[in-house]
Amino acid sequence: MGFFTARHKRLARKYTASELKDGYRYSESELREAAESGDVKALKRAMKVHGNFEYAMLYKNTPDYKKRCK
């Protein structure tokens, strides 16, 4: 699947679903803090991390990932 980058795939393989969810929740709190402080650089950085965790969780549910793990 061309939608997911190598980083997303690596995260999906390296971490369990629960670890990815924990990272996703942590990055959400970082996003909130950055938005409240108004720091644009911190907000962009937190958005990248948040997106990477989100896409890694989505990739874990694709048939391509499941086929590769067998």
C-alpha positions as CSV (number, residue, x, y, z in Angstrom):
1,M,0.0,0.0,0.0
2,G,1.5,3.3,-1.1
3,F,-0.4,5.4,1.5
4,F,1.7,4.5,4.5
5,T,5.4,5.6,4.8
6,A,8.2,3.4,6.0
7,R,8.1,5.2,9.3
8,H,4.4,4.2,9.8
9,K,5.1,0.6,8.9
10,R,8.2,0.4,11.2
11,L,6.2,1.8,14.1
12,A,3.4,-0.7,13.5
13,R,5.8,-3.6,13.4
14,K,7.9,-2.5,16.4
15,Y,5.1,-1.6,18.9
16,T,2.0,-3.5,20.1
17,A,-1.4,-2.0,19.6
18,S,-1.7,-0.9,23.2
19,E,1.8,0.8,23.1
20,L,0.7,2.7,20.0
21,K,-2.5,3.7,21.7
22,D,-0.5,5.0,24.7
23,G,1.8,6.9,22.4
24,Y,-1.3,8.3,20.6
25,R,-2.8,9.5,23.9
26,Y,0.4,11.0,25.1
27,S,0.8,12.9,21.8
28,E,-2.7,14.2,22.2
29,S,-1.8,15.7,25.5
30,E,1.3,17.2,24.0
31,L,-0.9,18.7,21.3
32,R,-3.3,20.3,23.8
33,E,-0.3,21.8,25.8
34,A,1.2,23.2,22.6
35,A,-2.1,24.7,21.5
36,E,-2.7,26.3,24.9
37,S,0.8,27.8,25.0
38,G,0.5,29.1,21.4
39,D,3.9,27.7,20.4
40,V,3.6,27.0,16.7
41,K,6.9,25.0,16.5
42,A,5.8,22.7,19.3
43,L,2.4,22.3,17.8
44,K,3.9,21.3,14.4
45,R,6.2,18.8,16.1
46,A,3.4,17.3,18.2
47,M,1.2,17.0,15.1
48,K,3.9,15.0,13.3
49,V,4.2,12.6,16.2
50,H,0.5,12.3,16.6
51,G,0.0,11.6,12.9
52,N,2.7,9.0,12.9
53,F,1.1,7.1,15.8
54,E,-2.4,7.4,14.2
55,Y,-1.2,6.1,10.8
56,A,0.8,3.3,12.4
57,M,-2.4,2.1,14.2
58,L,-4.3,2.3,11.0
59,Y,-1.6,0.3,9.1
60,K,-1.9,-2.4,11.7
61,N,-5.5,-3.0,10.6
62,T,-4.7,-3.4,6.9
63,P,-4.7,-6.7,5.1
64,D,-1.1,-5.9,3.9
65,Y,0.2,-5.8,7.5
66,K,-1.7,-8.9,8.5
67,K,-0.5,-10.8,5.4
68,R,3.1,-9.7,6.1
69,C,3.0,-10.9,9.8
70,K,2.0,-14.5,8.9
